[in-house]
Amino acid sequence: MEKIGFIGMGNMAQALCGGFIKSGKIEKSSIYAYAPNQKKLNENAKKFGFIPCESLKEVVRNSKTIIMACKPYQIEGVLAEIKGELNEKSLLSIALGWNFEKYSKFLDKSTRIQFIMPNTPAMVGEGVFLFEKTNSLSEDERKDVMDLFASLGVVEELSDNLMGIGGAITGCGPAFVDLLIEAYSDAAVKYGIPRAMAYKLVSQTVLGTAKLQLETGEHPGVLKDNVCSPAGSTIRGVTQLEKCGLRTACIQSIDAIMER
């Protein structure tokens, strides 16, 4: 891809920047970035090799594709300063709530827009990136952008009306999985396993189980049944989870998000 500019260089932007460079799909010298904290920006520039910019206008003028990676509440102020500079440019936004429709109210029609919802596992190359179906990128641009993000995980397109539930599952989901990891690790510690070892064993079990489902395509219920021997330990644990309402709790956690 041609020159990319980051507005904001927080954890997610760093994950994207580092992953893009590692993938070999873009050179360090083709990545520009601006962030208000210039000291931190320059430290990250040394770490990743991108070119730091001293202003919003500088990063936009040097880039063909802009990735909006600042906090959602900052975006109106950012656009007020640079919206004219974005004419004829591509804008990829990873800021929650700022979809195609919302940007269209602020920007010239010549700005090509794509809303993308990432999640934190992108930091280790195992992210999920949800691309909103409505966009104004050219066909070739969109293909290149999807290919670039696919270097850091799984890319899926969702219709506009499904971006909310998609984001609830993939964006909030890591926190729910972390709760399960912590809980089962606490159980391991309760029965004598050292804390660090407990986290390692549980996290690897989660990772391996997820990979097994993805690679085999088997229904999770089938994989669960494969572990549950008649009158065995696993089915006893499964029965207790059912008594405690695990499935209902999981569904209700998403209901709480969608009904907010």
Salt bridges, closest charged atoms under 4 A:
GLU2 OE2 - LYS64 NZ 3.30
GLU85 OE2 - ARG61 NH2 3.03
GLU141 OE1 - ARG112 NE 2.80
ASP147 OD2 - LYS25 NZ 3.20
GLU157 OE1 - ARG142 NH1 2.57
ASP186 OD1 - ARG195 NH1 2.69
ASP225 OD1 - LYS224 NZ 2.84
GLU242 OE2 - ARG247 NE 2.76
